[in-house]
Amino acid sequence: MTRSIVQGDAVMRFRDRVAVVTGAGSGIGKSTARLLAGQGAIVAVNDLDPAAARAVVAIITGEGGQALAIAGDAADEAFVDDAVAEVMGLCGRLDILVNNAGISVSSPAEDFEAWDRVIRTNLYSQFFWSRAVGKAAMIPTQRGAIVNVASMAGLAAVPNQIGYVVSKHGVVGLTRSLAVEWGRYGIRVNCVCPGITATEMTTGPTGMEPERLKARVGRVPLSRMGTVQEQAETIAFLASDEASYLSGVILNSDGGQLALHSGVMM
Ligand SMILES: NC(=O)c1ccc[n+]([C@@H]2O[C@H](COP(=O)([O-])OP(=O)(O)OC[C@H]3O[C@@H](n4cnc5c(N)ncnc54)[C@H](O)[C@@H]3O)[C@@H](O)[C@H]2O)c1
């Protein structure tokens, strides 16, 4: 079943595959788009920021890969349906969906506006893309791999981030529900829960306060942040045929942090 093909030094695990990566203009999504394209996939690069999406397409083509930009709001139902139709029209197939777009907002539990915005962006987007890709491409062909990006906040609470925590718990539930419901179509649905990873969301100007970041990293058993490359490798593994019997898996990629339930440091 595994059909990795080695071309030069690169393993072309995704040759002849078409993938969509949402929120791929930056961070984990960008790294995932480059990795999938570097291993043979044609990658549709979605981002809210059109310039960022185009820049990632330029990087991928400069690296010898194939990509197209599909800029727009990943949580806009009509846009998502149109974007999937566009990819299907251009490429004729869609094998891999990486639901990565997400935002993090710190706000008290009483703030409905923040709750609504974060849940719409992080959770509704994953439902809309999964439904559109499932209906247009994966259910008819009876195959496909969906990888949803959640967070450690999908498995445990984080203070002052109720919308983020609830949205990511929802992503875990969405993953399990789709894995159960779409298994009969040969569609695998899995989820990655990244721990603290160096991206705009954490180390960027609008990211975490340095003191808070230091404290968070201090609680990681591997004593460092994850890299976008490490998260991309985990996502790509779940999207690949090497994971052909994995579905409904919630995979922590967190340097051991969730193993530390006691809260006691060494
Ligand atoms: N960085 C971390 O430590 C960390 C930890 C756990 C989970 N995550 C998750 O990983 C995913 C990627 O995060 P990142 O750290 O790479 O963030 P990032 O901010 O570097 O990148 C997110 C990208 O998503 C895009 N985006 C935001 N809203 C969008 C929308 N509505 N439609 C389309 N694109 C949109 C942004 O423009 C940006 O390019 C998110 O789902 C996040 O919750 C990140």
PDBQT file of the ligand as one rigid body, heavy atoms in Angstrom, charges set to zero:
ROOT
HETATM    1  N1  LIG A 301       2.272  28.089  17.417  1.00  0.00    +0.000 N 
HETATM    2  C1  LIG A 301       1.863  27.326  18.420  1.00  0.00    +0.000 C 
HETATM    3  O1  LIG A 301       2.490  27.263  19.496  1.00  0.00    +0.000 OA
HETATM    4  C2  LIG A 301       0.616  26.492  18.275  1.00  0.00    +0.000 A 
HETATM    5  C3  LIG A 301       0.324  25.595  19.303  1.00  0.00    +0.000 A 
HETATM    6  C4  LIG A 301      -0.815  24.822  19.196  1.00  0.00    +0.000 A 
HETATM    7  C5  LIG A 301      -1.634  24.909  18.079  1.00  0.00    +0.000 A 
HETATM    8  N2  LIG A 301      -1.313  25.800  17.092  1.00  0.00    +0.000 N 
HETATM    9  C6  LIG A 301      -2.236  25.848  15.958  1.00  0.00    +0.000 C 
HETATM   10  O2  LIG A 301      -1.522  25.727  14.747  1.00  0.00    +0.000 OA
HETATM   11  C7  LIG A 301      -2.218  26.412  13.710  1.00  0.00    +0.000 C 
HETATM   12  C8  LIG A 301      -1.258  27.338  12.991  1.00  0.00    +0.000 C 
HETATM   13  O3  LIG A 301      -0.771  28.282  13.923  1.00  0.00    +0.000 OA
HETATM   14  P1  LIG A 301       0.606  29.073  13.725  1.00  0.00    +0.000 P 
HETATM   15  O4  LIG A 301       1.275  29.101  15.049  1.00  0.00    +0.000 OA
HETATM   16  O5  LIG A 301       1.327  28.566  12.547  1.00  0.00    +0.000 OA
HETATM   17  O6  LIG A 301       0.007  30.529  13.488  1.00  0.00    +0.000 OA
HETATM   18  P2  LIG A 301       0.447  31.726  12.529  1.00  0.00    +0.000 P 
HETATM   19  O7  LIG A 301      -0.232  32.913  13.108  1.00  0.00    +0.000 OA
HETATM   20  O8  LIG A 301       1.924  31.752  12.293  1.00  0.00    +0.000 OA
HETATM   21  O9  LIG A 301      -0.242  31.316  11.136  1.00  0.00    +0.000 OA
HETATM   22  C9  LIG A 301      -1.630  31.246  10.999  1.00  0.00    +0.000 C 
HETATM   23  C10 LIG A 301      -1.993  31.625   9.585  1.00  0.00    +0.000 C 
HETATM   24  O10 LIG A 301      -3.410  31.478   9.465  1.00  0.00    +0.000 OA
HETATM   25  C11 LIG A 301      -3.905  32.578   8.743  1.00  0.00    +0.000 C 
HETATM   26  N3  LIG A 301      -5.314  32.794   9.080  1.00  0.00    +0.000 N 
HETATM   27  C12 LIG A 301      -5.837  33.307  10.227  1.00  0.00    +0.000 A 
HETATM   28  N4  LIG A 301      -7.164  33.365  10.133  1.00  0.00    +0.000 NA
HETATM   29  C13 LIG A 301      -7.490  32.869   8.911  1.00  0.00    +0.000 A 
HETATM   30  C14 LIG A 301      -8.701  32.672   8.233  1.00  0.00    +0.000 A 
HETATM   31  N5  LIG A 301      -9.881  33.014   8.775  1.00  0.00    +0.000 N 
HETATM   32  N6  LIG A 301      -8.666  32.149   6.979  1.00  0.00    +0.000 NA
HETATM   33  C15 LIG A 301      -7.497  31.816   6.398  1.00  0.00    +0.000 A 
HETATM   34  N7  LIG A 301      -6.311  31.991   7.006  1.00  0.00    +0.000 NA
HETATM   35  C16 LIG A 301      -6.312  32.498   8.244  1.00  0.00    +0.000 A 
HETATM   36  C17 LIG A 301      -3.043  33.753   9.151  1.00  0.00    +0.000 C 
HETATM   37  O11 LIG A 301      -3.098  34.808   8.180  1.00  0.00    +0.000 OA
HETATM   38  C18 LIG A 301      -1.673  33.085   9.235  1.00  0.00    +0.000 C 
HETATM   39  O12 LIG A 301      -0.978  33.153   8.003  1.00  0.00    +0.000 OA
HETATM   40  C19 LIG A 301      -3.395  27.123  14.381  1.00  0.00    +0.000 C 
HETATM   41  O13 LIG A 301      -4.578  26.366  14.211  1.00  0.00    +0.000 OA
HETATM   42  C20 LIG A 301      -2.988  27.151  15.843  1.00  0.00    +0.000 C 
HETATM   43  O14 LIG A 301      -4.088  27.219  16.704  1.00  0.00    +0.000 OA
HETATM   44  C21 LIG A 301      -0.210  26.595  17.168  1.00  0.00    +0.000 A 
ENDROOT
TORSDOF 0
